[in-house]
Amino acid sequence: MEDISRESSDYWSSGNGSAYVPHSQGAANPDTGRRGRRIKSRLPDPTLPLLRHNVSDADWNDWKWQMRNRIRSVDELKQYLPVLEGKGRLEQVVKNYALAITPYYLSLIRDGDPRDPVFQMSVPAAEELDQVPGLEEDPLHEEKDMPVPGLTHRYPDRALIVMSEICPMYCRHCTRKRFVGIEESALPPERLARYVDYLRAHPEIKDVIISGGDPFSLSTPPLEKVLAALRTVPTLEIIRFGTRIPVVMPQRITAELTSTLEKYHPIWINTHFNHANEITPEAAAACDRLLRAGIPVNNQAVLLKGVNDQPETQLELCRALFRIRVRPYYLYQCDLTQGVEHFRTPVSRGIEIMEYLRGRLGGLAIPQYIVDAPHGGGKIPVGPSYLVSMSPTHTVLRNFEGVIVSYPEPGRRAERQPADGRRRGGVAGLTRGEANALVPGDAERILRRRSASQESARFRAERFQKKKDEARAVFSPPGPPEGAVAFSPARAVFSPPGPPEGAVASSPLDALKEAPDGAHLAPLPLGAGNGS
């Protein structure tokens, strides 16, 4: 493994960026940048203003500066979050599970409140040390499905490769917290070669997910080496990245990065917003740069207790993602990872949330609720059931409003008569086709129907049927005299008399070309085109 320590700048910087100086150690004039100009915060109301003291805009917006100046210790974190004073066991937590938070992401914490969602996802908690039966260090058994170290091959056509063990911010709910950040190392060339050899030997793999750690935590040259190597595999079609960079360090999504990624299309990105508070102007701009480079961006959220486990919170997140053109893709149930029990919710909460989202959002904005099953069971979609009952002739379904409908199956639409001749009513009646639907009387949409304007009658089927009947009357002349040959009304409409003897026949297109300016051909009445 190639060690990438905090002091080593080979992967993160080749410049002379300024060191990060907290205000407690800081400058005489906290309103003036190190380069002699006044600092202007890009945040609308910075709740942790100490993070911007003595830092120029150029440094703050430099991703390499953000990487070099991550908060890495509990003592450093306490300078910005006094609420941590007196909290026990945090040093022990950090010995077990790495701590790193970019200054940018830490600045999103509102008022230093421990209940803030960004606080809970980034700041260590003593509960991480709890040993809970049934939880494992590797609950998904990724390592058991590794034919090559760092390459997980679970699904027939997909493989996941670990490119880096480095993250700009170590999420407290991370499913790989057993190894990320313990040794901040990047992918060595010999392991990359083994990845490529395995992919060549398994042409059924069409899709590779590059994960970590966070692959975008490295600089662009080593990233491009991996992409170039993967593109030598002729049977590989899709390359996907799993990254939280747009969320925790959007400064990394540079023109250099996007232009490099463009060279290796098709590229897809799955990112990881968990709360609408994370969708800042900077994060939105980073996603926009990826989209403009032709890279679709999907979101994989994780359901976390106290962070985003309220239906209204998920609705706000999905709407915010949709506004920035990031598709809500998955909502994951929190994995059975040792150290994350305090984040776990019952599966029923996820189903409740999905029930709430359906009907309040368009389909593109609704994620799939996924349980990544333990013991390597893989991703299992779960959610509310909209199937109420079935019979050979009818399937009974419900919608988000509670409307229950009878769907007739093809070829078996006749109502099934009960043996005793009595109608069943309710859902049993729907399975027999006795009724079309059961509708709650207080459904908002039904109440809206009752007060709907009569102007909507314009779109009723009866009105259009009347128009069709009128059209038939116009284009249906009396039958031919006795002994005459019958003709088709359609031919009468579309078969003009032939040209005079010796004249050249013209096409309808010629008539359009020769029509004087301002002249228009009258549209045919409805139904004329098919002789109906």
N, C-alpha and C positions, 0 to 999 in steps of 0.2 A: 504494500500500500504506500502511496505517496502522501506524506503528511503535509497538510496545509494548515499551519498554525495561524493564530490571529496576527502574529508579527510578520509572517511571511506574506508578501504582497505580490508574489509572482502571478497568482490567479486573479487578484482583485484590482491591482493598481500598478501602473508603471510611472505614475506622476508623483508630485510632491504635495499631495493634499494635506491640509492642516489637521493636526491632532484634535480630537474632540475634548473640550475642556468644560466640565460641568460648572454651573454658575458658582457653586460653593468654592471652586478653585479659581474663579474666573477673573474677568477683566474689570478694570476700574469703571469703564463705561459699558454697561450691559446692552445698551441700545446701539452700539457701534460695532460693525463687523471687523474681523481681523485685517481686512484689506482697506480699512479706513472709510467705509461707506455705511450708511445707516441700513439696518436690517429691516426688511419688510416681510412679514410672515404671509405665506400663501394660504394659511388656514384661516377660516372666517373668524374663529374665536378660540385661539389655542388654549386648551385647558391645562396643558403642562408647558407654560411658556419658557421654563428654564432650559428646555431642550433646544431652543433657538437662540439663546443668549450666546454671543461670541461666535456665531456660525453664519457665514455668508450664504447668500442664496445659491451661489455657484457650488459651494460644498454640499449644502443640503440637497440639492438636486442631482448630485453625483452619486451614482449607485455604489461606486467603489468607496467613497467616503462613508456611506451608510454601512457597508460591510465592515470596514475597519473600525467603526465606532459603535458597533453593537454593544448593548448592555449585557455583560457576561457574568456578573456576580451579584449576590444578594445585597452586599454593601452598596454597590453602585446603584442598584435599583431603589434602595431606600432613600437615596438623595432626591428622587423624583416622586416617590410614593411613601410619604411618611406613615401612612396607615399600616405599613409592614413592620414598623417598630414594635418589638415585643412579640411578634409572631414566631412561634417555636418551630423547630425542625426544618426550616427552609434550607439551611446550609446542607443538611443531610439529603433533602430532596435533590438539590443541585448536584450532589456527588453521584446520585443514582441516575438522574435524567438531566440532560444538558439544558442550560439556560442561555438563550440569546434572543434579544429583541432589537430590531432596528430602531433608531431614534424616530424615524417617520411613523412606524406602527405604534410605538409607545405614545406618541403625541395624539393618537386618536382616543386614548382613554379620557373619559369625560369626568373632570373634577376629582380624579384619583379615587373614584368610587369602586370598592371591591365588587359591587354588583354589576358594574359595567361589563358588557359582553366582551369587549376587547381585553379588559383586565383579566377576566376569567380564562380566556383562551391563551394568554401569553405569560401570566405571572404564576410562578410556582405556588402550589398549595400543599399543606401538610398531608391532605387526604391522599396524595399520590403514593405515600408510603404504606397505605393500608393493604394488607394481603388478604384478598377476597377469594374464597373457594370458587372454582369454576372459571376464573380468569387466568390467562396464560400470557407469557411474554410474546409468543408467536401464535395467536389464536387462529389465524388463517392458514397455518402450516405452510407458509410460503417456502421455508427452507426445505421442507420435505418434498416440495415440487420443483426443486432446483437441480436439474441435470448438470448444470454448470454453475459454480458459485456466482450468485448475483443475477442469475437468469431464471425466472419462474415460468414454467410451461404448464399451465393448468387446463386451459381451453384448447380445443384442437387447432384453431387458426390464429391464436394470439400468444404472445409472450411478453413478459415484462422484464426489463433490465434495470438494474440499479447503476446509475451513472455516477452518483455522488452521494456522500454521506453528510454533506454540508447543507444547512438551511440558513437563510438570513434570520428566521425566527423559528424557534422550536415550539410547536403547538403542544399545549399540555395534554391534548386528547389524542396525540399521534399514535397510530397503530404500530409504528416502527420505532417507538421511543426506546426500545431495547438496544438499538445500535446507533441511531442518528446522533451526530454531535459528540459522541464519546471519543471517536478519532475522526477529526475533520479531514477526510481524505477524498481524493478524486479517483477516477477510473484509470488504472494503470494500463499501458498498451497491451501487455500480454493477456489481460482479462478481456479486453475489447476483441482481440484476435480470436479468443475462444468463443465469444458471443457470435462472431461472424461465421466461424466454422460450424457451430451448432445450427444456425439459421440456414446455412447452405445445405446441411445434411437433412433438414426438415422443410422441404418446399411447401408443406401444408400450412406453414405459418405465413400469413399474409399481412399481419398487423403487429407492430411492435410498440409497446408503451415504454417510453424512457422516463424513469422515475428516480427516486432517491430516498432520502435527502431531496434536494431540489436541484434539477439539472441546470437551471438558469442561474444558480448561485456562482457558477464558474464563468470565466470570461469567454469571449466568443471563439477564439482559436481552438481551444481543446473541445469545445462544443461542436465546431465544424468538423473536426477530425472524426468524431463519432458519427455524425450524419454522413460524411463521405464514405466511411467504412460500411455503414449499413446499406447505402445505396449501391454497393457493389454486389449485393445479394439480388439476383435477377427476379426471384419469386416474391420478394417483399414489396407490397403495394403501399401500405399506409404506415406513417410514423406519427405517433401521438406523444405529446409531452404531458406529464402530470406536474403542475407547478403552482405554487402559491405566490409567486413573485408579483403578479399584478395586484395582489392584496396587501402584502407586507412590505414590498419594496418596488413600487411601480416605476421608479427611476431607471430600473434595469432594462426596461423595454425601450431600447434605443433604436435609432435608424440603422446602426451597424448590425444589431441583432436581427431586426426584421428583414433586412436585405439579405442576410446570410440564410435565414430560414427559407426565404422565397426560392432559393436556388435548389431546394430539395423537396419541393412539393410532390405529392400531397402531404401537407403537414396539418395536424389538428392539435388543439390545446384544450385540456381540461384543467380548469382552475378551481378555486376553493374559497368562495365567499360564503360565510356563515350568517352574517347579519348585515342589515342595510347600512349600519354605521360604518362599515368597511368600504362602502361604495362612495368614495370621495371623488372630487374632480380629477385628482391625480390618477386614481385607479381607473376611472372612466376613460381618461386620455390614453392610458397604457393599453387598455382593451381595444380602443379605437385604432391605435397604431397597428396592432396585430390584425384586426379585421381588414384594414386598408391594404395589408400585405397579402390578402387572400387566405388568411388563416382563420377558420371557424373557431370560436371560443365557446365552450360549454362549461357549465358550473356543476360541481359535485359538492353539495353541502353535507354536513354531518349533523344529525339531530343531537343537540346537547342540552342537558338539563340546566335551566337557569339562563341559558344563552338565547336559544331560538325554539323552545319547545311550546310556544303558544301559537295557535293557528293564525292570529292576527300578525304576529312577527314574521311567520313564513310567508304570509300573503304580501306583506310589505317588501320582504327580500325579493320575492319572485317578480314583483312589479318593478322594483328598482333595477334588477338584472335585465329585464326585458327592455327597459328604457335605454340601456346602454348596449343593446343588441347582443347580450350574452344569454344564451339559452339555458334555463334551468334544466339540467339533465338528470341528475340523481339527487335524492335525499337519502343519505345512508343512515341506517340504524348504527349507533355507536358500537364499535367492535368490543369483543370480550377481552380487552387488553388489560393486563395487570397495571394498575396505577390510574385507571380512568373510571373507576366505579362511581365516583361522585358526579360524573357527566351522564351516566346512563339513564335512559327513560324506558318505560315499558313499551313494547311494540304497539300496544293499543293506542298510545299517544300519537304515534306516527300515522296510524290508520285514521284517527280522529282528525288529524291535520289534513290528510289527503281528502277526506270527506268534505272538509271545510273549503278547500281550494277549488274543488270541482264545481263548475257553474259560476264561480267568482272570477275565474281567469280563463282565457282562451287556452286551448290544448297545448300550443307551443310554449306556454309559460308555466305549465304544470310539470314538475319533475316526477320521475318514477321513484317510488319508495322502495328501497333495496335493503335486504338483510344479507350481509356478506357472511355466509354461514360458517360456523366454526368447523374445525377439523378439515379445512380445505374444501368445504361444500360448495363454494362459489357463490355468485350473486343470485339471490332469489327475490323476484319482485313480489311484493305483498301490497294489499290495499283493500279498500271496501269492496264488498260484493254487490254488484248491480243485477245479478241473476237471482230472481225470487223463486221461480218454479218452472217446471217443464212438463209437457205432455207430448204425445206424438203429433198433435195438430197445432199446438200453440206453445210459445215460450213467453214467460212472464218476466218482465224487466222493470226496474225502477230507475228514476233519474235522481238528480241531486236535490230536487224539491220534495221528493217523496211521492211523486206521481208514479203510479203503477200501471203499466200498459201491457196489453196482450198483443204479441207479435205472431201473426199466422204463418205457419211453415208452408213452404211451397207444395202445391199439389194436394194439400190436406186441409182445405179451408172450411169444409163443412162443419157446422156445429155438431159436436158429439152429444147425442141425447142420453141423459142418464136413464138407468134401467127403470127407476120408479117414476120417471116423467117429471120430476120436480127440478126446478132450477136451483143451482148451488149457491150463486152469489159469491161475493168476496173474491179472493185469489183463486179459489177452486173454480169459480165461474169463469174467470179469465182463462184458465187452462182449457176450458171447453168452448171458448169463443162466445159465451153468453153476453159479454160486454167488452167494450174496447179498452176501458181504462177506469181506474179508481183515482179520483183527483181530490186532494185536500182542499176544503173550501176556503181556507185562509191563505193559500199560496199567493205570494205577491204577484206573480205573473197572471194568475187567474183573475185576481182583483183588477189588474190592469186591463185585462181583456174586456171586463164588464163595462169599463169606462172608455173603451177605445172609440175613436172618432169613426163616424160612418163613412168618412172618406176612404177608409181602407177597403170598402166594398169594391173599389175600382179593381182590386187584384183578386177578386173571388173567381173561382172556376166557372160559376154560372154565367158571369158576364162575358167571359171569353168564349164560352160555348155558344152564346147568342151571336157573337161576332162571327164565329165559324159558320153558323147556320145561315146568316145573312150573306156571307161570301159564297156559300154553295148555291144560294138562290140566284145570285148574279151570274155565276159561271156554269149554271146547269140549264141549257136551253131545252125547249120541248123535244120530245123524242122524234125521230125521223118519220116521214110519211111511210105508209105501208109499202113495203117492197124496197125502200131505200136502204143503203148501207149505213149502219151505225158508225158514229165517230166519237172519239174521246174528247171531252171538254179541254183536257190538258193540251191535246194536239191543236185544238182550235185556238187556244191562247198563244201557244209557243210555235206555231207553224204558219208564218206569214205566207202570202202568195209568192210563188216563184218569180224570178226576174223575167222581164220580157225576153223574147227569143233573141239570142246573140249577146245579151247583157251578161256582165260578170257578177256573180253572186257576191254579196257583201255579208260580213259577220256583224252581230250586234255590237262588237267592239268598235267596228268602223263607224257605226252610227253614233257611238259616244264621242269618237274623235272628231266627227264632223258637226256635232251639235254646236249651235252658236253660243257665245259666252252668255252665262246666266241661265241657259236652258237646262232643265233637269228631267230625267225620266221619272214618271210617276211610279211609285211602288205598287207592286201587285197586292191586292187584298189578301188577307190571311187565308190560306187554304188553296189559293190558286195554283201554287207551284206543284202540288201533288195530285191535282185533279179531284180533290175530295169534295 
